[in-house]
Amino acid sequence: MKKLFLTVMIVLGLLSGVSSEQTLEPELHVPTDKLVWFTSAPGATDLLEMVTRSDNPRYNWSKVRPFISVFQYYQGHAVPYKWDNAEGNTYNILSRGGFFQSLKETHRIETAMEVGAVKWFACDNKKGEVIQMANNAVESAGLVSDAGGNLRYMTIDSALVGGYTCHEKVLYPRDTGELVAVWMRDVRAGLREKRILETNFQIGDVEPYPYIDVDQHKMYVDTVEREAKRLGIPGFSHYHFDVDMRALRDYPKLKRDVFEMSAYLKARGIRFGIIMNGEDSDSATEYFETLNKRLVAFKSLGLFDVAQNIVIQSWAMSKDGKQNLPTNVPEDEPYTHTNYAWHMLNCIVDTPGWDCEHYPQPK
């Protein structure tokens, strides 16, 4: 089957007096069946500016922007109280600054919000805990709408799939799957009641690997899909693997499991995604060093060949408990999130002459 490609020729006029022939960058060919998701660090100091002031060279990301299909943020960015992880990126600051409205009207980009559903502190539906988590997600979506934004996706953040304990009760994949399906039903009902349910609204999930093995992942997804059908609602649209490299030493097993999970999800019409994030770090240099090791490893194993969604995302925490690394822009400066996204994409699509093993690129 012939691959379709999105081709964008980027012209940079960074230096006066340099001809366009000298400043043309290589064409970047990204298969159109791949969706690139972008998620800033919760407390990144330039999150608002990258969205609302992207016409300013200091906050520019116009080169990589055509390749980013979904801009995802955290539920903590859309709550009526201060979320410590967000630091200065509170809902009040983002909404008043035009963050949500600019994503919709200026960038015209599809948006996603990573949300909580079933957690270690909220898993008993007899006590109304899961219903409350659904109500919280609906309230956050309502705040986004009030600020001029909209939501194409919600991504459930790590439900209790792998035999976790909640209120002294152990929840296994089937238990969690049943609760998550109820949460999904209630979220859709709440959005519909508020009249903010987008016609193409979809819900997905992100779960850890290898803490949860492939059989548990499958059992969980099977349960959600079965229960969703019973409740008369759509199932998962996407399912993202959050691979912990520190816990993984068996690369051949990683490859087998990813290929198996990808094929399993594809057969069910669910997009499989890979999270691209660095480890907890105290500097951007350290963060991107760990992220690039992940990039090189995943590419060597062929994981990007089977991933339909590629999610560049930061949740890294420094020793002082902050989650503000890396900064996002400008894209033409090394050690920013958008600059690395450009490096990552060139590496994934095998741009001629691109050195994947080194970031930033050797001069």
ChimeraX attribute file (.defattr): number of C-alpha atoms within 10 A of each C-alpha:
attribute: neighborCount
match mode: 1-to-1
recipient: residues
	/A:1	3
	/A:2	4
	/A:3	8
	/A:4	11
	/A:5	13
	/A:6	13
	/A:7	14
	/A:8	15
	/A:9	12
	/A:10	15
	/A:11	14
	/A:12	14
	/A:13	13
	/A:14	9
	/A:15	8
	/A:16	6
	/A:17	7
	/A:18	11
	/A:19	11
	/A:20	11
	/A:21	8
	/A:22	10
	/A:23	14
	/A:24	13
	/A:25	12
	/A:26	15
	/A:27	14
	/A:28	21
	/A:29	19
	/A:30	21
	/A:31	14
	/A:32	13
	/A:33	13
	/A:34	20
	/A:35	19
	/A:36	20
	/A:37	23
	/A:38	25
	/A:39	22
	/A:40	25
	/A:41	27
	/A:42	29
	/A:43	24
	/A:44	22
	/A:45	20
	/A:46	22
	/A:47	23
	/A:48	21
	/A:49	20
	/A:50	21
	/A:51	22
	/A:52	21
	/A:53	15
	/A:54	18
	/A:55	13
	/A:56	12
	/A:57	13
	/A:58	16
	/A:59	21
	/A:60	21
	/A:61	23
	/A:62	15
	/A:63	17
	/A:64	19
	/A:65	16
	/A:66	14
	/A:67	22
	/A:68	19
	/A:69	17
	/A:70	19
	/A:71	20
	/A:72	23
	/A:73	22
	/A:74	21
	/A:75	23
	/A:76	22
	/A:77	28
	/A:78	26
	/A:79	20
	/A:80	13
	/A:81	11
	/A:82	16
	/A:83	18
	/A:84	15
	/A:85	21
	/A:86	20
	/A:87	16
	/A:88	21
	/A:89	24
	/A:90	21
	/A:91	25
	/A:92	17
	/A:93	13
	/A:94	22
	/A:95	22
	/A:96	11
	/A:97	16
	/A:98	17
	/A:99	25
	/A:100	27
	/A:101	23
	/A:102	20
	/A:103	19
	/A:104	16
	/A:105	11
	/A:106	13
	/A:107	15
	/A:108	11
	/A:109	17
	/A:110	17
	/A:111	21
	/A:112	25
	/A:113	26
	/A:114	23
	/A:115	21
	/A:116	22
	/A:117	31
	/A:118	27
	/A:119	20
	/A:120	16
	/A:121	11
	/A:122	19
	/A:123	26
	/A:124	17
	/A:125	14
	/A:126	8
	/A:127	10
	/A:128	12
	/A:129	18
	/A:130	25
	/A:131	24
	/A:132	16
	/A:133	21
	/A:134	26
	/A:135	19
	/A:136	19
	/A:137	26
	/A:138	23
	/A:139	19
	/A:140	21
	/A:141	26
	/A:142	23
	/A:143	21
	/A:144	25
	/A:145	16
	/A:146	13
	/A:147	21
	/A:148	17
	/A:149	20
	/A:150	23
	/A:151	22
	/A:152	19
	/A:153	22
	/A:154	27
	/A:155	25
	/A:156	22
	/A:157	21
	/A:158	19
	/A:159	23
	/A:160	27
	/A:161	24
	/A:162	20
	/A:163	16
	/A:164	16
	/A:165	15
	/A:166	16
	/A:167	11
	/A:168	8
	/A:169	12
	/A:170	14
	/A:171	19
	/A:172	17
	/A:173	24
	/A:174	20
	/A:175	17
	/A:176	26
	/A:177	26
	/A:178	17
	/A:179	23
	/A:180	25
	/A:181	25
	/A:182	21
	/A:183	24
	/A:184	27
	/A:185	20
	/A:186	20
	/A:187	25
	/A:188	21
	/A:189	17
	/A:190	21
	/A:191	19
	/A:192	13
	/A:193	11
	/A:194	14
	/A:195	10
	/A:196	18
	/A:197	21
	/A:198	14
	/A:199	7
	/A:200	8
	/A:201	17
	/A:202	20
	/A:203	21
	/A:204	21
	/A:205	22
	/A:206	20
	/A:207	21
	/A:208	19
	/A:209	20
	/A:210	17
	/A:211	15
	/A:212	15
	/A:213	12
	/A:214	16
	/A:215	12
	/A:216	17
	/A:217	19
	/A:218	16
	/A:219	15
	/A:220	24
	/A:221	25
	/A:222	18
	/A:223	21
	/A:224	26
	/A:225	19
	/A:226	16
	/A:227	21
	/A:228	21
	/A:229	13
	/A:230	10
	/A:231	14
	/A:232	10
	/A:233	16
	/A:234	18
	/A:235	25
	/A:236	23
	/A:237	19
	/A:238	22
	/A:239	25
	/A:240	26
	/A:241	23
	/A:242	19
	/A:243	20
	/A:244	16
	/A:245	18
	/A:246	7
	/A:247	10
	/A:248	13
	/A:249	9
	/A:250	9
	/A:251	14
	/A:252	9
	/A:253	12
	/A:254	18
	/A:255	16
	/A:256	14
	/A:257	17
	/A:258	24
	/A:259	17
	/A:260	14
	/A:261	20
	/A:262	22
	/A:263	17
	/A:264	15
	/A:265	19
	/A:266	15
	/A:267	10
	/A:268	14
	/A:269	13
	/A:270	19
	/A:271	22
	/A:272	26
	/A:273	27
	/A:274	23
	/A:275	23
	/A:276	22
	/A:277	24
	/A:278	27
	/A:279	20
	/A:280	19
	/A:281	20
	/A:282	19
	/A:283	14
	/A:284	17
	/A:285	17
	/A:286	14
	/A:287	22
	/A:288	24
	/A:289	20
	/A:290	16
	/A:291	22
	/A:292	22
	/A:293	17
	/A:294	20
	/A:295	21
	/A:296	16
	/A:297	15
	/A:298	19
	/A:299	16
	/A:300	12
	/A:301	15
	/A:302	14
	/A:303	21
	/A:304	19
	/A:305	13
	/A:306	19
	/A:307	23
	/A:308	24
	/A:309	22
	/A:310	21
	/A:311	25
	/A:312	23
	/A:313	21
	/A:314	26
	/A:315	19
	/A:316	20
	/A:317	19
	/A:318	15
	/A:319	9
	/A:320	7
	/A:321	12
	/A:322	21
	/A:323	24
	/A:324	27
	/A:325	29
	/A:326	29
	/A:327	19
	/A:328	27
	/A:329	25
	/A:330	22
	/A:331	23
	/A:332	18
	/A:333	14
	/A:334	18
	/A:335	24
	/A:336	19
	/A:337	28
	/A:338	29
	/A:339	21
	/A:340	24
	/A:341	23
	/A:342	18
	/A:343	22
	/A:344	21
	/A:345	19
	/A:346	21
	/A:347	19
	/A:348	20
	/A:349	16
	/A:350	15
	/A:351	16
	/A:352	11
	/A:353	9
	/A:354	16
	/A:355	15
	/A:356	21
	/A:357	14
	/A:358	13
	/A:359	19
	/A:360	18
	/A:361	11
	/A:362	7
	/A:363	3
